[in-house]
Amino acid sequence: MKRVFGAKKDKEPPPSIQDASDRINKRGDNVDEKLKKLDAELTRYKEQIKKTRPGPAQEAIKARAMRILKQKRMYEGQRDMLYNQTFNLDQVSFAAEGLKDAQQTMSVLKSANKELKGMMKTVKIQDIDNLQDEMMDLMDVSNEIQETLGRSYNVPDDIDEEELMGGWNDTEEKQD
């Protein structure tokens, strides 16, 4: 059967975006080199045109310079096309990386969500309320203990404020 219809060929995997971008950049570098050579040749022709007298020799040099200019414009068009292709590939690459990041973020969020749900099962609001009430009771007891320990032993509780103010005024008069 394989002889009649041939064997199924294994397909090569498509090149990655980075491979395609590298290949296009390499082609762009080659075009840039050609453009540099053409610029050098155009400069040489300009110098020759300046040095030759008007006439058929100068016209021949101008015709060669015009051919070089046409080639240069063609290469510039190719270079621009290659730059646009590279730009498009970069956009696709950024979009793909963004999607990968989004997938990873979703995976992490799902995992965190499951973990939080598990943790929430162990925590009960009633337990938290009971704990808060108990803490408030303990704080009240602690405050009572502190008040008791902070009592003064020799100061009577029924001191008249007018007597204190009178004593205060006496100390001010002595200082003046």
C-alpha positions in Angstrom: 0.0 0.0 0.0 2.8 2.4 0.9 4.3 1.9 -2.6 1.1 3.0 -4.4 0.2 6.0 -2.3 3.5 6.7 -0.7 4.4 6.9 2.9 3.1 9.7 5.1 5.8 12.2 5.5 6.5 13.5 9.0 5.7 17.2 9.1 8.3 19.5 10.5 7.2 21.6 13.4 6.6 25.2 12.3 9.4 27.6 13.2 9.0 29.5 16.4 8.3 33.2 16.3 11.8 33.9 17.5 13.3 31.8 14.7 11.3 33.6 12.1 12.2 37.0 13.6 15.9 36.1 13.7 15.8 35.0 10.0 14.1 38.2 8.9 16.5 40.3 10.9 19.4 38.5 9.2 17.9 39.3 5.9 17.5 42.9 7.0 21.1 43.0 7.9 22.1 41.7 4.4 19.9 44.4 2.8 21.5 47.1 5.0 25.0 45.9 3.9 23.9 46.2 0.3 22.5 49.7 0.9 25.8 50.7 2.5 27.7 49.5 -0.6 25.3 51.3 -2.9 25.7 54.5 -0.8 29.5 54.3 -1.2 29.1 53.7 -5.0 26.7 56.7 -5.2 29.2 58.9 -3.4 31.9 57.8 -5.8 29.7 58.7 -8.8 28.9 62.1 -7.3 32.6 62.8 -7.0 33.1 61.7 -10.6 30.3 63.9 -11.8 31.8 66.9 -10.1 35.2 66.2 -11.7 34.1 65.5 -15.3 33.1 68.2 -17.8 29.6 68.4 -19.0 29.1 66.1 -21.9 28.6 62.5 -22.9 31.0 61.2 -20.2 29.2 63.0 -17.4 25.8 61.8 -18.8 27.1 58.2 -18.7 28.1 58.6 -15.1 24.7 60.1 -14.3 23.0 57.2 -16.0 25.0 54.7 -13.9 24.2 56.8 -10.7 20.5 56.7 -11.6 20.6 52.8 -11.9 22.2 52.7 -8.5 19.6 55.0 -7.1 16.8 52.7 -8.4 18.5 49.7 -6.8 18.9 51.7 -3.6 15.2 52.5 -3.6 14.3 48.9 -4.3 16.4 47.7 -1.4 15.0 50.4 0.9 11.5 49.1 0.1 12.6 45.6 0.9 14.2 46.7 4.1 11.0 48.6 5.2 9.0 45.5 4.3 11.3 43.3 6.5 11.1 45.8 9.3 7.3 45.7 9.1 7.4 41.9 9.2 9.7 41.9 12.2 7.3 44.4 13.9 4.4 42.1 13.3 6.2 39.1 14.6 7.2 41.1 17.7 3.5 42.0 18.3 2.5 38.4 18.0 5.3 37.4 20.3 4.2 40.0 22.9 0.6 38.8 22.6 1.6 35.2 23.0 3.7 36.0 26.1 0.8 38.0 27.5 -1.5 35.1 27.1 1.0 32.7 28.7 1.2 35.1 31.6 -2.6 35.3 31.8 -2.8 31.5 31.9 -0.2 31.3 34.6 -2.0 33.9 36.6 -5.3 32.1 36.3 -3.7 28.9 37.4 -2.2 30.6 40.4 -5.5 32.3 41.3 -7.4 29.0 41.0 -4.9 27.3 43.3 -5.1 30.2 45.8 -8.9 30.1 45.7 -8.9 26.4 46.6 -6.5 27.0 49.4 -8.5 29.9 50.8 -11.7 27.8 50.6 -9.9 25.0 52.6 -8.7 27.6 55.2 -12.2 29.1 55.5 -13.7 25.8 56.4 -11.5 25.7 59.5 -12.3 29.2 60.6 -15.8 29.8 62.0 -17.3 33.2 62.7 -18.8 32.0 66.0 -15.4 31.0 67.2 -14.0 34.4 66.4 -16.9 36.1 68.2 -16.3 33.9 71.3 -12.6 34.6 71.2 -13.2 38.4 71.0 -15.7 38.2 73.9 -13.2 36.3 76.0 -10.4 38.8 75.2 -12.7 41.7 76.2 -13.4 40.0 79.5 -9.7 39.3 80.1 -8.9 43.0 79.3 -11.6 44.1 81.8 -10.1 41.9 84.5 -6.6 43.1 83.7 -7.8 46.8 84.0 -9.4 46.0 87.4 -6.1 44.4 88.6 -4.1 47.4 87.4 -6.5 49.8 89.1 -6.2 47.8 92.3 -2.5 47.8 92.2 -2.3 51.5 91.4 -4.1 52.7 94.5 -2.2 55.0 96.8 -2.1 53.9 100.4 -1.5 57.3 102.2 -3.7 59.7 100.2 -7.2 60.1 101.6 -10.0 59.8 99.0 -12.0 62.7 100.4 -9.6 65.7 99.9 -11.4 69.0 99.3 -10.5 70.6 96.0 -10.7 74.1 97.5 -8.0 73.2 100.0 -5.8 72.0 97.2 -6.4 75.2 95.2 -5.6 77.3 98.2 -2.4 75.5 98.7 -1.5 76.0 95.1 -2.1 79.7 95.3 0.1 79.9 98.3 3.0 78.3 96.4 2.5 80.8 93.5 2.6 83.8 95.8 5.8 82.6 97.5 7.5 82.2 94.1 6.7 85.7 93.1 
